[in-house]
Amino acid sequence: MVERSAQPPEEIGQFFSSQWTVYERMVRFNLLRHKEMFACLREDLQSLKPGFSLLDLASGDAGSLAMALQGLRVSRCVAVDLAGGPVLLAARDNLRFRGIPAEVKALDFLRFVQSGCKQPFDAVTIAYSLHHLDHGDKQHFFQGVAQWIKPGGSLWVIDGLVPPGETPELWVAKVISHLHLQGETVYNAAEWQTVENHIGTCDHPEEATALHEMATAAGFQSMTTRLLLEGGLLGMLRFQK
C-alpha cells in the first residue's frame, strides 16, 4: 500500500484555528467519544501520586482534559498546540479555572518533542492528533516524546485505531459513516464537506500493534489498551516507560 503523505503541520493548525467551532461541536455532541475516553484517562491519572506533572500535546482548548484533571493535585502542567491564539488562551483559562497551574506554548507538537528536554514529566497525553502524522513521523514522535517522560511515567494516546486486518482507507469510510449516524443534524451540508475532506486528507491512523512497535523501539517498556470503542475504531493506549 502506498502511504498517503501528511499535510504540513501549519496547514492543520490553520484548519483548527479557522474551523474551531466545527470541531468544538464534534466534542460537545460526543461524536468521537471524548467523554468516555477522558473519563477513562481520569481514572488512570487518579492512580498517580498526587502532585504529578503533566504535558498535554496538541491540546486544543483543553476542555476535556481540564474536566479530567478537576480536583487532582497537579504540580506542573504544560499545554502545547500549534493553533495558538484564542484556542491556546482558552486552554490556559480552562485549566486554570479548575485549579491547574497551566503554561501554554504555541508550537507544533512533533517539533516540540524533538527539541531538548530539561525537565521530564510524570504523564504525557495526546488526544485525537497523532493520526495527523504519517508513519515515519509517528516513529519520530515516539523517539522524541520518550525523553519527555520520567522513568516509570506514561504516555496516553487517545486516537483513531485501524482494527487488525483492515486498512486506513476503510477506517476513514467507517468513521465518516459513524459521524453521520451519530450526528447528522450537527452540521449543515457545507460543514459536513469540511469534516469529510479533513478526515479524508489529514487522518493517517495505524493499528495498535504498529504503535506498540514504534514505542518499543523508542524505549517504552509496555503498552496497555485502556479502552476501545466503536468496534475498535477509537481507542486509548497507555505506554509506560
C-alpha positions as CSV (number, residue, x, y, z in Angstrom):
1,M,0.0,0.0,0.0
2,V,1.3,3.5,-0.9
3,E,1.3,5.7,2.2
4,R,-0.6,8.9,1.9
5,S,1.6,12.0,2.6
6,A,0.6,14.1,5.6
7,Q,-0.3,17.7,5.3
8,P,2.3,20.2,6.7
9,P,1.5,21.0,10.4
10,E,1.0,24.7,9.6
11,E,-2.0,23.8,7.3
12,I,-3.5,21.5,10.0
13,G,-3.0,24.3,12.6
14,Q,-4.7,26.8,10.3
15,F,-7.6,24.4,9.8
16,F,-8.3,24.1,13.5
17,S,-7.8,27.8,14.1
18,S,-10.3,28.7,11.4
19,Q,-12.7,25.8,11.9
20,W,-12.7,25.5,15.7
21,T,-16.4,25.9,16.1
22,V,-16.9,22.8,13.8
23,Y,-14.5,20.7,15.9
24,E,-16.0,22.1,19.2
25,R,-19.4,20.7,18.2
26,M,-17.8,17.3,17.5
27,V,-16.6,17.4,21.1
28,R,-19.8,18.8,22.6
29,F,-22.0,16.2,20.9
30,N,-19.5,13.4,21.8
31,L,-19.3,12.2,18.2
32,L,-15.8,10.8,18.8
33,R,-16.5,9.6,22.3
34,H,-14.4,12.3,24.1
35,K,-16.5,11.8,27.3
36,E,-15.7,8.1,27.6
37,M,-12.1,8.5,26.7
38,F,-11.4,11.3,29.1
39,A,-13.3,9.6,31.9
40,C,-11.0,6.6,31.5
41,L,-8.0,8.9,31.4
42,R,-9.1,10.5,34.7
43,E,-9.2,7.0,36.3
44,D,-5.6,6.5,35.3
45,L,-4.5,9.9,36.4
46,Q,-6.2,9.4,39.8
47,S,-3.9,6.5,40.4
48,L,-0.8,8.7,40.1
49,K,1.0,10.1,43.1
50,P,-0.6,13.5,44.0
51,G,1.5,16.4,42.7
52,F,2.3,14.7,39.4
53,S,3.4,16.8,36.4
54,L,1.6,16.6,33.0
55,L,2.4,17.6,29.4
56,D,-0.5,17.8,27.0
57,L,0.3,17.8,23.3
58,A,-2.0,19.2,20.6
59,S,-4.2,20.4,23.5
60,G,-6.7,22.5,21.6
61,D,-8.8,24.3,24.2
62,A,-8.0,21.6,26.7
63,G,-11.7,21.5,27.8
64,S,-11.9,17.7,28.1
65,L,-8.5,17.4,29.8
66,A,-9.4,20.2,32.3
67,M,-12.5,18.2,33.4
68,A,-10.4,15.0,33.7
69,L,-8.0,16.9,36.0
70,Q,-10.5,18.7,38.1
71,G,-9.8,18.0,41.8
72,L,-6.5,16.3,41.2
73,R,-3.2,17.7,42.5
74,V,-1.0,18.7,39.6
75,S,2.3,20.4,40.3
76,R,3.0,21.4,36.8
77,C,1.0,21.4,33.5
78,V,2.2,22.4,30.1
79,A,-0.2,22.6,27.1
80,V,1.2,22.7,23.6
81,D,-0.8,23.4,20.4
82,L,0.1,24.8,17.0
83,A,-3.3,26.6,16.6
84,G,-2.2,29.2,19.2
85,G,-4.2,32.4,19.6
86,P,-7.6,32.2,21.2
87,V,-7.6,28.4,21.2
88,L,-4.5,28.2,23.3
89,L,-5.6,31.0,25.6
90,A,-8.8,29.1,26.1
91,A,-6.7,26.1,27.1
92,R,-4.9,28.1,29.7
93,D,-8.1,29.5,31.1
94,N,-9.9,26.1,31.1
95,L,-7.1,24.6,33.1
96,R,-6.6,27.4,35.5
97,F,-10.3,27.7,36.1
98,R,-10.1,24.2,37.6
99,G,-7.1,25.0,39.7
100,I,-4.4,23.5,37.3
101,P,-1.3,25.7,37.1
102,A,-1.0,25.7,33.3
103,E,1.6,27.1,31.0
104,V,0.8,27.2,27.3
105,K,3.0,27.1,24.2
106,A,2.1,27.7,20.6
107,L,4.2,25.1,18.9
108,D,3.9,22.0,16.6
109,F,3.8,19.0,18.9
110,L,6.2,16.9,16.8
111,R,8.8,19.7,16.7
112,F,8.3,20.3,20.4
113,V,9.0,16.7,21.4
114,Q,12.1,16.6,19.2
115,S,13.5,19.6,21.0
116,G,15.7,19.2,24.0
117,C,14.0,18.3,27.3
118,K,15.4,19.6,30.6
119,Q,12.6,18.7,32.9
120,P,10.6,15.5,32.0
121,F,7.0,14.8,33.1
122,D,5.3,12.1,35.0
123,A,2.5,12.0,32.4
124,V,2.2,13.0,28.8
125,T,-1.1,13.0,26.9
126,I,-2.1,13.4,23.3
127,A,-5.7,13.1,22.0
128,Y,-7.1,12.8,18.5
129,S,-3.9,14.2,16.9
130,L,-1.2,11.6,16.4
131,H,-3.1,10.4,13.4
132,H,-2.2,13.6,11.6
133,L,1.4,12.3,11.2
134,D,2.5,9.9,8.5
135,H,4.1,6.6,9.6
136,G,7.6,7.9,9.6
137,D,6.8,11.0,11.6
138,K,4.9,8.8,14.2
139,Q,8.2,6.9,14.7
140,H,9.9,10.3,15.2
141,F,7.2,11.3,17.6
142,F,7.8,8.2,19.9
143,Q,11.5,8.7,19.7
144,G,11.2,12.3,20.7
145,V,8.4,12.0,23.3
146,A,10.3,9.3,25.3
147,Q,12.8,11.9,26.5
148,W,9.9,14.0,28.0
149,I,8.7,11.2,30.3
150,K,10.3,10.2,33.6
151,P,11.3,6.6,34.1
152,G,8.1,4.8,35.2
153,G,6.0,7.6,33.7
154,S,3.4,7.1,31.0
155,L,2.2,8.4,27.6
156,W,-1.5,8.2,26.9
157,V,-2.6,8.2,23.3
158,I,-6.3,8.7,22.5
159,D,-6.9,8.4,18.8
160,G,-8.4,6.5,15.9
161,L,-7.1,3.0,15.5
162,V,-7.2,0.7,12.5
163,P,-8.8,-2.6,13.5
164,P,-6.5,-5.6,12.8
165,G,-6.5,-6.7,9.2
166,E,-8.3,-3.5,7.9
167,T,-6.9,-0.5,6.0
168,P,-6.7,3.2,6.8
169,E,-9.0,3.8,3.9
170,L,-11.6,1.6,5.4
171,W,-11.2,3.3,8.7
172,V,-11.9,6.7,7.1
173,A,-15.0,5.4,5.5
174,K,-16.3,3.8,8.7
175,V,-15.5,6.9,10.8
176,I,-17.3,9.2,8.4
177,S,-20.3,6.8,8.4
178,H,-20.2,6.7,12.2
179,L,-20.2,10.5,12.4
180,H,-23.2,10.8,10.1
181,L,-25.1,8.2,12.1
182,Q,-24.4,9.8,15.4
183,G,-24.7,13.5,14.5
184,E,-26.4,14.0,11.1
185,T,-28.1,17.2,12.3
186,V,-25.0,18.7,14.0
187,Y,-23.6,20.2,10.7
188,N,-25.0,21.7,7.6
189,A,-24.0,20.4,4.2
190,A,-21.0,22.6,3.8
191,E,-19.7,21.8,7.2
192,W,-20.1,18.1,6.6
193,Q,-18.0,18.5,3.5
194,T,-15.3,20.3,5.6
195,V,-15.3,17.4,8.1
196,E,-15.2,14.7,5.4
197,N,-12.4,16.5,3.5
198,H,-10.3,16.9,6.6
199,I,-10.7,13.2,7.6
200,G,-10.0,12.0,4.1
201,T,-6.9,14.0,3.6
202,C,-5.4,14.5,7.1
203,D,-6.1,11.3,9.0
204,H,-3.5,8.6,8.9
205,P,-4.4,6.1,11.6
206,E,-2.4,2.9,12.5
207,E,-3.1,-0.4,14.0
208,A,-2.3,-0.5,17.7
209,T,0.4,-3.1,17.1
210,A,2.2,-0.7,14.8
211,L,2.2,2.0,17.5
212,H,3.4,-0.6,20.0
213,E,6.3,-1.5,17.8
214,M,7.3,2.2,17.5
215,A,7.0,2.7,21.2
216,T,9.1,-0.4,22.0
217,A,11.8,0.8,19.6
218,A,11.8,4.2,21.4
219,G,12.4,2.6,24.8
220,F,8.9,2.2,26.2
221,Q,8.5,-0.9,28.4
222,S,4.8,-1.8,27.8
223,M,1.6,-0.9,26.1
224,T,-1.9,-1.3,27.7
225,T,-5.1,-1.0,25.7
226,R,-7.2,1.0,28.1
227,L,-10.4,1.5,26.1
228,L,-11.7,0.5,22.6
229,L,-15.0,1.9,21.3
230,E,-17.0,1.8,18.1
231,G,-15.8,-1.6,17.0
232,G,-12.1,-0.7,17.7
233,L,-12.1,2.4,15.5
234,L,-11.4,4.7,18.5
235,G,-9.2,3.8,21.5
236,M,-6.9,4.9,24.3
237,L,-3.5,3.3,24.7
238,R,-1.1,3.7,27.6
239,F,2.6,3.4,27.0
240,Q,4.8,3.1,30.1
241,K,8.4,4.0,30.1
